[in-house]
């Protein structure tokens, strides 16, 4: 059993690595062509920056394509075993379907861990580095693409981040620089009755840590609880060189607003989903992305299950090339179905766990039916 486990593992690892390199080469070529057309020679962004940008995108692609690469690689190995009669000999030597399945599950768990590692740790870091490098080279800021800048919201509490909620705060930022500094900041604070209580404008803001922003060149205007023609004199305005503001909004939360949820870590998604829920904002898109991030690595095991029936198909049922082509088609259908259900679930307000799990469960049922069919025939 250990010899078979090692033999299966080495062959599948080689095949998966080859398929993954082929997929990375293909999509890297497309990305590089896109960068050459859209960004190279824009500001200080040169060819070397484009190559580095594409390379930093590899971890994200590895995470996305891991189930497909495992499916194609496993099908190739099992089809080779079948064509060389190796799988027949293994079955004649008392290897049952259950034993073959357990071998694939053990190998698959290695790929599950790798997928978690790339999706939760490596990909989010490399994506942030890629965007920071590109923006720095071009000389742009994150929020310049929005006409009125970036808007976000948080709660105002009695003791900064603790205590009872006494109001809400809306922040408008004209530009978010790659070094996480802000330019042209406006803050509007409202009490619990949604009356405007304070307005602040600042030329910039620097994050000090511990949820504290230091505003510079501040104009602060305070309003009374009721504002009538007789209360105009109660409006007070003052200029300050700097002012510290404690806010739930951090540079990480601001960066999330520009990030693709599928490239974020589950930890960041959970934190941002909680932030949106606390501020009574729609968080369904990020909840779906969170559950996809949690469940997607286990799709590797589903792909392994889909590959197993190909070992029972004789040569007359199709050569190795036909089986590989079938694997590519199944992998693409799974990839597209997974993306489709995210949008369908969002439109129909399905529960996020259901939206994330349905594609994998559907393909697992197909794998079970396929395995039952080849065993009976």
C-alpha positions as CSV (number, residue, x, y, z in Angstrom):
1,X,0.0,0.0,0.0
2,X,2.8,2.4,0.9
3,X,4.6,1.6,-2.4
4,X,1.4,2.3,-4.4
5,X,0.8,5.5,-2.4
6,X,4.3,6.7,-3.2
7,X,4.0,5.7,-6.9
8,X,0.7,7.4,-7.3
9,X,1.9,10.5,-5.5
10,X,5.1,11.0,-7.5
11,X,3.4,10.5,-10.8
12,X,0.5,12.8,-10.0
13,X,2.7,15.5,-8.6
14,X,4.8,15.5,-11.8
15,X,1.7,15.7,-14.0
16,X,0.0,18.4,-11.9
17,X,3.3,20.5,-11.9
18,X,3.5,20.2,-15.7
19,X,-0.1,21.2,-16.2
20,X,0.2,24.1,-13.8
21,X,3.3,25.4,-15.6
22,X,1.5,25.2,-18.9
23,X,-1.5,27.2,-17.5
24,X,0.8,29.8,-15.9
25,X,2.7,30.2,-19.2
26,X,-0.5,30.6,-21.2
27,X,-2.2,33.2,-18.9
28,X,1.1,35.0,-18.2
29,X,1.5,35.6,-21.9
30,X,-2.0,37.1,-22.2
31,X,-1.4,39.3,-19.1
32,X,1.9,40.5,-20.4
33,X,0.3,41.4,-23.8
34,X,-2.4,43.3,-21.9
35,X,0.1,45.2,-19.8
36,X,2.1,46.1,-22.9
37,X,-1.0,47.6,-24.5
38,X,-2.5,49.4,-21.6
39,X,0.2,50.4,-19.1
40,X,3.8,50.1,-20.3
41,X,5.5,53.6,-20.9
42,X,2.8,55.2,-18.8
43,X,4.6,57.3,-16.3
44,X,7.6,55.3,-15.1
45,X,6.0,51.9,-15.8
46,X,8.4,50.0,-18.0
47,X,8.7,46.5,-19.4
48,X,10.6,45.2,-16.3
49,X,7.7,46.4,-14.1
50,X,5.2,44.6,-16.4
51,X,7.1,41.4,-16.1
52,X,7.3,41.7,-12.4
53,X,3.6,42.5,-12.2
54,X,2.7,39.4,-14.2
55,X,5.0,37.3,-12.1
56,X,3.4,38.5,-8.8
57,X,0.1,37.4,-10.2
58,X,1.2,33.8,-10.4
59,X,0.2,32.9,-6.8
60,X,-3.4,34.0,-7.6
61,X,-3.5,31.9,-10.7
62,X,-2.0,28.9,-8.8
63,X,-4.8,29.2,-6.3
64,X,-7.5,29.5,-9.0
65,X,-6.2,26.7,-11.3
66,X,-5.1,24.2,-8.7
67,X,-8.3,22.1,-8.9
68,X,-8.2,22.1,-12.7
69,X,-4.5,21.2,-12.8
70,X,-5.1,18.4,-10.3
71,X,-8.0,17.1,-12.4
72,X,-6.1,17.1,-15.6
73,X,-2.9,15.7,-14.1
74,X,-4.7,12.9,-12.2
75,X,-6.7,11.9,-15.3
76,X,-3.4,11.8,-17.3
77,X,-1.7,9.5,-14.8
78,X,-4.7,7.2,-14.3
79,X,-5.3,7.0,-18.1
80,X,-1.6,6.1,-18.5
81,X,-2.0,3.4,-15.9
82,X,-5.1,2.0,-17.7
83,X,-3.5,2.1,-21.1
84,X,-0.4,0.2,-19.8
85,X,-2.6,-2.3,-17.9
86,X,-1.0,-1.2,-14.7
87,X,-4.3,-0.3,-13.1
88,X,-5.7,-3.7,-14.1
89,X,-2.7,-5.4,-12.4
90,X,-3.2,-3.3,-9.3
91,X,-6.9,-4.4,-9.1
92,X,-5.9,-8.0,-9.7
93,X,-3.6,-7.6,-6.7
94,X,-6.6,-6.9,-4.4
95,X,-6.6,-3.1,-4.7
96,X,-10.3,-2.2,-4.4
97,X,-12.0,1.0,-5.6
98,X,-12.2,2.1,-1.9
99,X,-8.4,1.7,-1.6
100,X,-7.7,3.6,-4.8
101,X,-10.0,6.3,-3.6
102,X,-8.2,6.6,-0.2
103,X,-4.9,6.8,-2.0
104,X,-6.2,9.7,-4.1
105,X,-7.7,11.4,-1.0
106,X,-4.3,11.3,0.9
107,X,-2.6,12.8,-2.2
108,X,-5.4,15.3,-2.6
109,X,-5.0,16.6,1.0
110,X,-1.5,17.7,0.1
111,X,-2.9,19.8,-2.7
112,X,-5.7,21.1,-0.4
113,X,-3.0,22.4,2.0
114,X,-1.1,24.0,-0.9
115,X,-4.3,25.6,-2.2
116,X,-5.0,27.0,1.3
117,X,-1.5,28.3,1.6
118,X,-1.6,30.1,-1.8
119,X,-5.1,31.4,-1.3
120,X,-4.8,32.6,2.3
121,X,-1.1,33.7,2.6
122,X,0.9,34.0,-0.6
123,X,-1.7,35.4,-3.1
124,X,-3.1,38.2,-1.0
125,X,0.5,39.4,-0.2
126,X,1.7,39.2,-3.8
127,X,-1.5,40.9,-5.1
128,X,-0.9,43.9,-2.8
129,X,2.7,44.1,-3.7
130,X,1.9,44.0,-7.4
131,X,-0.7,46.8,-7.2
132,X,1.6,48.9,-5.0
133,X,4.5,48.5,-7.4
134,X,2.4,49.3,-10.4
135,X,0.8,52.4,-8.8
136,X,4.2,53.7,-7.6
137,X,5.7,53.2,-11.1
138,X,2.9,54.9,-12.9
139,X,2.5,57.6,-10.2
140,X,-1.2,57.2,-9.6
141,X,-3.2,56.8,-6.5
142,X,-6.0,54.3,-5.8
143,X,-9.0,56.6,-5.6
144,X,-8.3,58.8,-8.7
145,X,-10.6,56.6,-10.9
146,X,-13.6,57.8,-8.8
147,X,-15.0,61.3,-9.7
148,X,-15.8,62.2,-6.1
149,X,-13.1,60.0,-4.5
150,X,-13.6,57.1,-2.1
151,X,-16.5,57.0,0.4
152,X,-16.7,54.7,3.4
153,X,-18.5,54.7,6.7
154,X,-17.9,53.7,10.4
155,X,-19.4,54.2,13.8
156,X,-18.6,56.8,16.4
157,X,-18.3,55.4,19.9
158,X,-17.9,57.1,23.3
159,X,-14.4,55.9,23.9
160,X,-13.0,55.6,20.4
161,X,-13.4,51.9,19.6
162,X,-15.3,50.9,22.7
163,X,-18.3,52.1,24.5
164,X,-21.8,52.8,23.3
165,X,-22.5,54.0,19.7
166,X,-23.2,57.7,19.8
167,X,-23.3,58.4,16.0
168,X,-22.0,57.5,12.6
169,X,-19.2,58.9,10.5
170,X,-18.8,59.2,6.7
171,X,-15.3,59.6,5.2
172,X,-14.5,60.9,1.8
173,X,-11.0,60.5,0.5
174,X,-9.9,62.0,-2.8
175,X,-6.7,60.0,-3.2
176,X,-5.3,56.9,-1.4
177,X,-1.5,56.9,-2.0
178,X,0.5,53.6,-2.3
179,X,2.2,54.4,1.0
180,X,-1.2,54.4,2.6
181,X,-1.4,58.1,3.2
182,X,-4.6,60.0,2.3
183,X,-5.0,63.3,0.4
184,X,-8.0,65.6,0.5
185,X,-10.0,64.1,3.4
186,X,-13.5,65.1,4.4
187,X,-15.3,63.7,7.4
188,X,-19.0,64.1,8.3
189,X,-20.1,63.0,11.7
190,X,-23.8,62.5,12.6
191,X,-25.5,61.9,15.9
192,X,-27.9,59.0,16.6
193,X,-30.8,61.0,15.1
194,X,-28.7,61.6,11.9
195,X,-28.2,65.3,12.6
196,X,-24.9,66.6,11.3
197,X,-22.8,67.3,14.4
198,X,-19.3,67.9,12.9
199,X,-17.6,68.4,9.6
200,X,-13.8,68.2,9.1
201,X,-11.7,68.8,6.0
202,X,-8.0,68.1,5.8
203,X,-5.3,68.3,3.2
204,X,-4.0,64.9,4.2
205,X,-4.0,62.1,6.7
206,X,-1.3,59.7,8.0
207,X,-2.1,56.4,9.8
208,X,-0.4,56.2,13.1
209,X,-1.5,52.7,14.0
210,X,-4.0,51.5,16.7
211,X,-6.9,52.8,14.5
212,X,-5.7,56.4,14.8
213,X,-5.4,58.8,11.8
214,X,-3.6,62.1,12.1
215,X,-5.2,64.8,10.0
216,X,-3.2,67.7,8.8
217,X,-4.3,71.3,8.0
218,X,-7.7,70.7,9.5
219,X,-10.8,73.0,9.3
220,X,-13.3,71.7,11.8
221,X,-16.9,72.9,12.0
222,X,-19.2,72.0,14.8
223,X,-23.0,72.2,14.5
224,X,-25.7,72.4,17.3
225,X,-28.2,69.6,17.7
226,X,-30.9,71.7,16.1
227,X,-30.0,74.2,13.3
228,X,-32.4,77.1,12.7
229,X,-31.9,80.7,11.7
230,X,-31.5,81.6,15.3
231,X,-28.8,78.9,15.8
232,X,-26.5,80.0,13.0
233,X,-24.4,81.8,15.6
234,X,-23.9,78.5,17.4
235,X,-22.0,77.1,14.5
236,X,-18.3,77.1,15.3
237,X,-15.4,76.7,13.0
238,X,-11.7,76.5,13.8
239,X,-8.4,75.8,12.0
240,X,-6.0,73.2,13.4
241,X,-2.5,72.2,12.3
242,X,-3.4,68.6,13.1
243,X,-6.0,66.5,14.7
244,X,-6.1,62.8,15.7
245,X,-9.2,60.8,14.8
246,X,-9.9,57.2,16.1
247,X,-11.8,55.2,13.5
248,X,-12.6,51.6,12.7
249,X,-11.5,52.3,9.2
250,X,-7.8,51.3,8.6
251,X,-5.6,51.3,5.5
252,X,-6.3,47.5,5.2
253,X,-10.1,48.2,5.0
254,X,-9.5,51.0,2.5
255,X,-7.4,48.7,0.3
256,X,-10.2,46.0,0.5
257,X,-12.5,48.5,-1.3
258,X,-10.3,48.3,-4.4
259,X,-9.3,44.6,-4.1
260,X,-10.9,41.7,-6.0
261,X,-12.7,39.7,-3.2
262,X,-11.5,36.5,-4.9
263,X,-7.8,37.5,-4.3
264,X,-8.3,38.4,-0.7
265,X,-7.6,36.1,2.3
266,X,-10.4,34.6,4.3
267,X,-9.2,36.6,7.3
268,X,-9.5,39.9,5.5
269,X,-12.9,39.0,4.1
270,X,-14.2,38.0,7.5
271,X,-13.0,41.3,9.0
272,X,-14.4,43.5,6.2
273,X,-17.7,41.5,6.3
274,X,-18.1,42.3,10.0
275,X,-17.3,46.0,9.4
276,X,-20.0,46.2,6.7
277,X,-22.5,44.4,8.9
278,X,-21.8,46.6,11.9
279,X,-22.4,49.7,9.7
280,X,-25.7,48.2,8.3
281,X,-24.2,47.9,4.8
282,X,-24.7,45.1,2.2
283,X,-22.0,42.4,2.8
284,X,-23.5,39.6,0.8
285,X,-20.8,39.7,-2.0
286,X,-18.0,39.5,0.6
287,X,-19.8,36.7,2.5
288,X,-20.0,34.6,-0.7
289,X,-16.3,35.3,-1.4
290,X,-15.5,34.3,2.2
291,X,-17.3,30.9,1.9
292,X,-15.8,30.3,-1.5
293,X,-12.3,31.0,0.0
294,X,-13.0,28.5,2.8
295,X,-14.5,25.7,0.6
296,X,-12.6,26.1,-2.7
297,X,-9.5,24.2,-1.6
298,X,-11.6,21.1,-1.0
299,X,-12.7,21.2,-4.6
300,X,-9.3,19.5,-5.2
301,X,-10.8,16.3,-3.6
302,X,-13.9,16.6,-5.8
303,X,-11.6,16.8,-8.9
304,X,-9.8,13.7,-7.7
305,X,-13.1,11.9,-7.4
306,X,-14.0,13.0,-11.0
307,X,-10.7,11.6,-12.2
308,X,-11.0,8.2,-10.7
309,X,-13.5,6.7,-13.1
310,X,-11.1,7.4,-16.0
311,X,-8.8,4.6,-14.6
312,X,-11.6,2.1,-15.2
313,X,-12.1,3.0,-18.8
314,X,-10.4,0.6,-21.3
315,X,-8.3,1.8,-24.2
316,X,-11.2,1.1,-26.6
317,X,-13.2,3.7,-24.7
318,X,-10.8,6.4,-25.9
319,X,-7.1,7.0,-25.8
320,X,-5.1,9.1,-23.3
321,X,-5.4,12.2,-25.4
322,X,-9.2,11.9,-25.5
323,X,-9.4,11.5,-21.7
324,X,-7.1,14.5,-21.2
325,X,-9.3,16.5,-23.5
326,X,-12.4,15.4,-21.5
327,X,-10.6,16.4,-18.3
328,X,-9.9,19.9,-19.7
329,X,-13.5,20.3,-20.6
330,X,-14.7,19.1,-17.2
331,X,-12.3,21.5,-15.5
332,X,-13.4,24.5,-17.5
333,X,-17.1,23.6,-16.9
334,X,-16.4,23.4,-13.1
335,X,-14.5,26.8,-13.2
336,X,-17.3,28.5,-15.1
337,X,-20.0,26.9,-13.0
338,X,-18.2,28.1,-9.8
339,X,-18.1,31.6,-11.1
340,X,-21.7,31.5,-12.4
341,X,-23.1,30.4,-9.1
342,X,-21.4,33.3,-7.3
343,X,-23.4,35.7,-9.5
344,X,-26.6,33.7,-9.4
345,X,-26.4,33.4,-5.6
346,X,-25.8,37.1,-5.3
347,X,-28.8,38.0,-7.5
348,X,-31.1,35.5,-5.8
349,X,-29.9,36.3,-2.3
350,X,-29.1,32.6,-1.6
351,X,-27.3,31.8,1.6
352,X,-23.6,32.3,1.1
353,X,-22.5,28.8,2.3
354,X,-25.1,27.2,-0.2
355,X,-23.8,29.4,-3.1
356,X,-20.2,28.4,-2.4
357,X,-20.9,24.6,-1.9
358,X,-23.4,23.8,-4.6
359,X,-20.9,23.5,-7.5
360,X,-18.6,21.2,-5.6
361,X,-21.5,19.1,-4.3
362,X,-23.0,18.9,-7.9
363,X,-19.7,17.7,-9.4
364,X,-19.2,15.2,-6.5
365,X,-22.5,13.6,-7.3
366,X,-21.5,13.4,-11.0
367,X,-18.2,11.7,-9.9
368,X,-20.1,9.2,-7.8
369,X,-22.5,8.4,-10.7
370,X,-19.5,8.1,-13.1
371,X,-17.7,5.7,-10.8
372,X,-20.8,3.6,-10.4
373,X,-21.3,3.4,-14.1
374,X,-17.7,2.3,-14.9
375,X,-17.8,-0.3,-12.1
376,X,-21.0,-1.8,-13.5
377,X,-19.7,-1.9,-17.1
